[in-house]
Amino acid sequence: MKYLIVGLGNIGSEYSKTRHNVGFMVLDHLASSIDSLFATDRLGEVAKGRLKNKQLVLLKPNTYMNLSGKAVRYWMDKENIPMDRLLVVTDDIAIGEGMLRLKGKGSDGGHNGLKNINLLLNSRQYARLRFGVGNDFGKGNQVNYVLGEWSGEQLEQLQPNIQFASDCCKAFVLSGLQFAMNGFNKKVPPRPSA
């Protein structure tokens, strides 16, 4: 069985440490954990590997956030992956920093990457893992906030949460959506020891 796991973000070094790129960060960790490397391919950076008896296609679209659906649709078609084996990892300002919410369907919640995926797949019936980036911004400053960089200390503190999100992706593949939701939506991600 083959799965497509997509991390949303923006290409370019100026975006690499921004809150909006946490999907890329989770996929980097996931690829490393299955000894796979990303290579530039059509519409994105792609890594392939195995997790037990499952095949994984990991995708970081290079279309920029607002056109993510183009890459997702292309790789679903190319690899013949059905909707129930698609998982999209994205940032979310509606939940606390570092917290996870896995759902099997839903609205875009104002997220332009999800909005474009919904449009081009003509569906909202796919799994998405939302990674909380908090919402510590004033009125009208949402764009600056999500495109703002985490400090080095914040990134270090988030590493266990990024690993936790990577483990959630693995649980989705190995045990299914419901198991992963039950296991990860109720847990609190580990905190680094002082």
C-alpha positions as CSV (number, residue, x, y, z in Angstrom):
1,M,0.0,0.0,0.0
2,K,1.2,3.5,-0.9
3,Y,0.6,6.7,1.1
4,L,1.2,10.3,0.2
5,I,2.2,12.6,3.1
6,V,2.4,16.3,2.2
7,G,4.0,19.0,4.3
8,L,2.9,22.5,3.5
9,G,5.3,25.4,3.4
10,N,7.1,27.9,1.2
11,I,10.4,27.2,-0.7
12,G,13.4,29.4,-0.2
13,S,15.8,30.0,2.7
14,E,14.0,33.1,3.8
15,Y,11.0,30.9,4.8
16,S,12.8,27.9,6.2
17,K,12.4,28.8,9.9
18,T,9.0,30.5,9.7
19,R,5.9,29.2,11.4
20,H,4.2,28.7,8.1
21,N,6.9,26.1,7.2
22,V,6.3,23.7,10.1
23,G,4.8,21.1,7.6
24,F,8.2,21.0,5.8
25,M,10.0,20.6,9.2
26,V,7.8,17.6,10.1
27,L,8.4,16.0,6.8
28,D,12.2,16.5,7.1
29,H,12.1,14.7,10.4
30,L,9.9,11.9,8.9
31,A,12.2,11.4,5.9
32,S,15.2,11.2,8.2
33,S,13.5,8.6,10.4
34,I,13.0,6.3,7.4
35,D,16.4,7.0,6.0
36,S,15.1,8.8,3.0
37,L,16.4,12.0,1.3
38,F,14.5,14.6,-0.6
39,A,15.2,15.3,-4.2
40,T,13.8,18.0,-6.6
41,D,11.1,16.5,-8.8
42,R,8.0,17.8,-10.6
43,L,6.2,20.5,-8.5
44,G,8.1,19.7,-5.3
45,E,10.8,18.1,-3.2
46,V,10.0,14.3,-3.0
47,A,11.3,11.5,-0.8
48,K,10.3,7.9,-1.1
49,G,10.8,5.1,1.4
50,R,9.2,2.3,3.3
51,L,7.6,1.9,6.7
52,K,7.3,-1.8,7.4
53,N,5.2,-3.1,4.5
54,K,3.9,0.4,3.4
55,Q,5.4,2.6,0.7
56,L,5.6,6.3,1.5
57,V,5.8,9.2,-0.9
58,L,6.7,12.4,1.0
59,L,6.1,15.7,-0.8
60,K,7.1,19.3,0.0
61,P,5.4,21.3,-2.8
62,N,7.6,24.0,-4.4
63,T,4.6,25.8,-5.8
64,Y,4.4,28.1,-2.7
65,M,1.6,27.7,-0.2
66,N,-1.3,29.2,-2.1
67,L,-0.9,26.7,-5.0
68,S,-0.2,23.6,-3.0
69,G,-3.1,21.7,-4.5
70,K,-1.5,21.6,-7.9
71,A,1.4,19.5,-6.5
72,V,-0.9,17.3,-4.3
73,R,-3.2,16.5,-7.2
74,Y,-0.2,15.7,-9.6
75,W,1.4,13.3,-7.1
76,M,-1.8,11.6,-6.2
77,D,-2.4,10.9,-9.9
78,K,1.1,9.9,-10.7
79,E,1.4,7.5,-7.8
80,N,-2.2,6.3,-8.0
81,I,-2.9,7.2,-4.3
82,P,-6.5,7.3,-3.2
83,M,-7.9,10.1,-1.0
84,D,-8.0,7.9,2.1
85,R,-4.2,7.5,2.0
86,L,-3.4,11.2,1.8
87,L,-2.2,13.1,4.8
88,V,-1.5,16.8,4.8
89,V,0.6,18.4,7.5
90,T,0.1,22.1,8.1
91,D,0.5,25.0,10.5
92,D,-2.6,26.2,12.5
93,I,-3.0,29.5,14.4
94,A,-6.2,28.3,16.0
95,I,-4.5,25.8,18.4
96,G,-1.7,26.3,20.9
97,E,2.0,26.3,19.9
98,G,3.2,22.7,19.4
99,M,-0.2,21.0,19.9
100,L,-1.5,18.6,17.3
101,R,-5.0,18.0,15.9
102,L,-5.5,15.1,13.4
103,K,-8.8,15.1,11.5
104,G,-10.2,13.0,8.7
105,K,-11.9,15.9,6.9
106,G,-12.8,19.5,7.5
107,S,-12.7,23.1,6.2
108,D,-9.7,25.0,5.3
109,G,-10.0,27.1,8.4
110,G,-8.7,30.2,6.5
111,H,-5.5,28.4,5.5
112,N,-4.6,29.2,1.9
113,G,-2.7,26.0,1.3
114,L,-5.7,23.8,2.4
115,K,-8.0,26.1,0.5
116,N,-6.2,25.4,-2.8
117,I,-6.0,21.6,-2.1
118,N,-9.7,21.5,-1.4
119,L,-10.4,23.4,-4.6
120,L,-8.1,21.2,-6.9
121,L,-9.1,17.9,-5.3
122,N,-12.8,19.0,-5.3
123,S,-13.0,17.5,-1.8
124,R,-12.4,18.2,1.9
125,Q,-12.5,14.4,2.7
126,Y,-8.8,13.9,3.4
127,A,-6.8,13.6,6.5
128,R,-4.9,16.7,7.8
129,L,-2.6,17.0,10.7
130,R,-2.7,20.6,12.1
131,F,0.4,21.7,14.1
132,G,-0.3,24.6,16.4
133,V,1.8,27.7,16.0
134,G,-0.1,29.9,18.4
135,N,-1.7,33.2,17.7
136,D,0.3,35.8,19.5
137,F,-0.3,38.6,17.1
138,G,-2.4,41.8,17.0
139,K,-5.3,42.6,14.7
140,G,-4.2,42.6,11.0
141,N,-0.8,41.0,11.8
142,Q,-1.6,37.4,11.0
143,V,0.5,37.3,7.8
144,N,3.5,38.8,9.5
145,Y,3.1,36.3,12.3
146,V,2.9,33.1,10.3
147,L,5.7,34.3,8.0
148,G,7.8,35.3,11.0
149,E,10.7,33.2,12.2
150,W,10.8,31.2,15.3
151,S,13.8,32.0,17.5
152,G,16.6,29.4,17.8
153,E,15.3,28.7,21.4
154,Q,11.7,28.2,20.2
155,L,12.9,25.9,17.4
156,E,14.9,23.8,19.9
157,Q,11.9,23.6,22.3
158,L,9.7,22.5,19.4
159,Q,11.9,19.6,18.3
160,P,10.1,17.0,20.5
161,N,6.7,18.3,19.1
162,I,8.1,17.9,15.5
163,Q,9.1,14.3,16.3
164,F,5.7,13.8,17.9
165,A,4.0,15.0,14.7
166,S,6.3,12.7,12.7
167,D,5.3,9.8,14.9
168,C,1.6,10.7,14.3
169,C,2.2,10.4,10.5
170,K,3.7,7.0,11.0
171,A,0.7,5.9,13.2
172,F,-1.7,7.1,10.4
173,V,0.2,4.9,7.9
174,L,0.6,1.8,10.1
175,S,-2.6,1.8,12.1
176,G,-5.1,4.0,10.4
177,L,-6.7,7.4,10.9
178,Q,-8.9,6.4,13.9
179,F,-6.0,4.9,15.9
180,A,-3.8,7.9,15.2
181,M,-6.5,10.3,16.2
182,N,-7.2,8.4,19.5
183,G,-3.5,8.2,20.2
184,F,-2.2,11.7,19.3
185,N,-5.2,14.1,19.7
186,K,-5.5,13.3,23.4
187,K,-1.8,13.3,24.3
188,V,0.3,16.3,25.2
189,P,3.5,16.4,23.2
190,P,6.6,15.9,25.4
191,R,8.4,18.9,26.7
192,P,12.2,19.0,26.8
193,S,13.7,18.6,30.2
194,A,15.1,21.7,31.8
